Amino acid sequence: MAGRADSGKTAESSDKVSVICRALRRAIIEQALEPGAKLPEDSLGERFGVSRTIARHALGQLAAEGLVELRRNRIAVVATPSWQEARDAFDIRIELERLVVRQLAGKLTKAQIAELTAHVDAEDRARDGSDAVSIRLATEFHILLAHMTNSPILVRYVSEVAYRCCLTLSLYSRPHSSECAINEHRAIIAALAKGDVDKVMGLMHSHLDSVATRALVAPSPQRGRDLLDILAPYADEASGEKMVKLPKAARR
């Protein structure tokens, strides 16, 4: 009985960590939380109704993803990647995602193609809204592709490097029309459906390389807002799973 109780507590703690990670990840990527913003464990505990220990575990997971920096005296802040770090991340991402589409070319089911198309349709609907939301949706398209490989290693590494790149774009990306990226996503889906391996690998390479070239050195100005107010809508959404649907493993 004691073993079952301990197992239940562990699962509950893991679920709470996942909720915090989803909320913080989305708030960071959508620029609600700015680079260098402090993430105190006690404030996170208050916002999500958890202990500081659980908040600390969530921050550790986001630090492993490159979205949070852990400093001395247990101070956590939103990461501020340099331009060179961003460029390196994109170079790694290009090679990883070329591998993803190579594995998927000609092997997607009709249901998977429909799921990818529906996601790009959601990107299209969000086109006239916030750039940060468009960037997040575009990133989730690539993570969805990785999940379709059914390779845990690819899912892990593509997710982590994609989120790092997403943070970079939120920080440094120049204003641009998201229509180009949407059209490129549709072209990738079409090439995958046809099973044209060389073409889809080339499309993915050129797509991500063009995305990377949008990065600018000058970040947007910081605004300064209360952490609890910033996280309120994200905490509610993470708890209620109100987000673009990814496979369960993607919403870590």
ABEGO torsion letter per residue (X at the ends): XAAAAAAAAAAAAAAAAAAAAAAAAAAAAAGABBBGBBBBAAAAAAAAGBBAAAAAAAAAAAAAAGABBBBBGGBBBBBBBBAAAAAAAAAAAAAAAAAAAAAABGABBAAAAAAAAAAAAAAAAAAABBAAAAAAAAAAAAAAAAAAAGBAAAAAAAAAAAAAAAAAAAAABBBBBAAAAAAAAAAAAAAAAAGBAAAAAAAAAAAAAAAAAABBABBBBBAGBBAAAAAAAAAAAAAAGBBBBBBAAABX
